Amino acid sequence: MIHYRIKLIGDYRVPQKPWLNITMSGYSFESEGYAHKFDSIAKANEWLNHLKACGKKVYMTWHDTSANPKHGAWGEVNRDVLNDMNPTFFEPWK
């Protein structure tokens, strides 16, 4: 099963809590165990665009949790694919 996560980039080093966590009261960046797992690349891309618009330096990773993943267990999502997706209006709290 493939899911997607969003990771924060630091200016000079990786932040201690770099993974996006979404809760009922908002969002924050936490450790990997608390990372939000998106089941759709489209929804993850909406959040990625929203965070970038808020001035955050972030990128998206994919994670394959199947027993023998063909292409490895994880990797960065190709930015060209994300740029080709049509961004839609995003209201994170609806």
ABEGO torsion letter per residue (X at the ends): XBBBBBBBBBAABBBABABBBBBAAEBBBBBAAABBBBABAAAAAAAAAAAAAAGBBBBBBBBBABABBAAEABBBBBAAAAAABBBBBBBAAX
